[in-house]
Amino acid sequence: MSAKVYRYTGGLTDPVQVWQSLNPSGGAWWFGWSETQMYLPQRLNASLPQTDWQRLSLFNSEAELRLLQHNSSRIILLLTENFTPPSTEWQLCEKYSKFTEAQHILLGDPPQSEGRTSRLIDVAYPTVFDYGIELEPSSDKRHRVVALVRYYYDSIHRLRYIRYAGIDTYSW
């Protein structure tokens, strides 16, 4: 299976409408930032905050729609392994024969150390973490929130893209 990157050439400007025009199955997540705001990964609802996005990603297990501000123009890319865009408004611009799956820890309990729990350091973030798990240090259960990602490599094994594929929680 190969990884593909498409570039959007259509007329829609709202990222949610572009995402919906793809008709992806299942729900989606999103995150993004502008010069003044940062939004952590969260479930995609009907709309997004109105801001001048520097970077915005809408994603699920099938694909990631990535909006990038480049100088004065906006670029919209679609990163996917097996999803084919349903219209000619998407042009294939890159293809990678190799990709791997990985996880990035977003949030979690501190690590256990010699049977004891380390101290939990309070850090202030510009938004609330709400991923459906309790993050209380505990000696019997550990919790993690991870981003499921896919690394796209070129023919000489250079990392070209990191595609977000989902958010998951683990307790053990």
Beta strands, then each sheet from edge to edge (+ up, - down):
strand 1: 3-8
strand 2: 29-33
strand 3: 38-43
strand 4: 55-59
strand 5: 63-70
strand 6: 73-80
strand 7: 90-96
strand 8: 98-108
strand 9: 112-113
strand 10: 116-117
strand 11: 143-153
strand 12: 159-171
sheet 1: 3+ 2- 4+ 5- 6+ 1- 7+
sheet 2: 8+ 11- 12+
sheet 3: 9+ 10-
end
